[in-house]
Amino acid sequence: MKSKFLILACGLMAFQGCSNQANDPQSYHEDSGAIESDNDYALIDDISGTYVYSEDNFEARITISGSNWSGVTILYGESQYDNGVVSGNSIFDDSGLVEIGYVNGSTLITTIGSTRVTLRKR
């Protein structure tokens, strides 16, 4: 009985060892010689430019330049300006702590008031 238990325990440990190696992405990539970056933004196109959303009596424009953005919302002729920082494809408030939107292809998705708005790159 002890020998059956010992064989079962050794089998489980061997299986677990193989299982851990297969699930370890770093050892897998080292073995294959592939280099993988955790930076998801390395392959993303330049997002600099002006993104615009417009409808009756309302317009929103956000311009991204390097690691900064600036924007204006115009509601019934009244303008409100804002700015912040850019990191990867995300835009943040001026503190850099609160994400307020992100760029996906040629669109910028953000929330204005309580409404989700998609601005298109021009």
N, C-alpha and C positions, 0 to 999 in steps of 0.2 A: 504493500500500500504506500509506504514511504517513497519507494522508487517511482511509482506512477505519479505521485504528487510532485516529486522533484523534476521529473521529465516534463510535466505540465507547466510547472513554474518556469523552467528554463525555456520552454517553447514560447510562453507568453512574454518573457523578457526579450527573447530574440525577435519576436514579432513586433514588440513595442519599439525596440531599437531601430528596426527597419522602417517602421511607421514614422518615427520622429525624423529620421533622415530624409524621407521623402517629402515631409511637410515643411522642412526647414528651407525657405527660399534662398537663404544666403549660401548654404552648402550646395544647393542645386545650381545656383548661378556660378559659384566658384568652380564647380566641376565642369560646367559647360563653357566656361570662359566668357560668358555674357556679362556685361556690365549694366546694371539697372539702377536708375536714379529714382529717389523718392520724390524728386521735384517734378510734379505733374505738369508744371508750366514750361518745362524746357522745350517742348515741341509745339507750343502754342504760338500762333502768328502774333505779330505786333498789334496791340489793341488800341494804340493811339489813334485819336480822331474824334469827331463830333457825332454824338448820338442824339436823335431828335424824336419826340413824340408830340403830336399836335391833334387837337380837336377844337370844336367851337369854344371860344373864349378861354382856351387853356393851351399852353405850350410848355414843354420841358426840353431843355438842352443841356447835355453834359459833355464836356470836352476833356478827354484824357490825353495827357502829355507826360510821358515818362512815368515817374512814380507819383504824380499828382493829378488830381481832377478838379475841375471847377464846373459849376452848373448854375442855371437860372430856371426858375419856374415863373411863368407869367399867367396870372389868373385875372380875367377882366381888366387887363391893362396894368395890374399891380405886379411888380417884379420882386422876387425874393432870390438872393444869391447865396450860394453855399460852396464849400470846397472841402477837400480831404486828400487822403493818400490812396495809392494803388499798390497792391501786392499781388503778384501773379495776375489772375483774371478777376480778382475781387476788388471792389472799391469800399473804402472805409470812411467814417467820419473823420474830422480833423484830429481827433485824438489817436486814430489808428487802431482803436480797440473794438469799435462796433461796425460790423460788416453791414453795409446798406444796399449792396447790389453786387452783381457779377456780370461779366461779359461772356456770352456764349456765341461764338462765330461772329456774325455781324449785328448782333443784338445785345443790348444792355438791359438786364432785368432788375428792377428796383421796386420799392414801394413808396408811393406818394400818398400821404394821409393814411388811409387804410386800404388803398387800392393798389394792386400789383400792376405795374406798367412796364411795357416793353418798348424801349427806344431803339430805333433803327439807325445804323451807321450811315452817314452821308459822306 
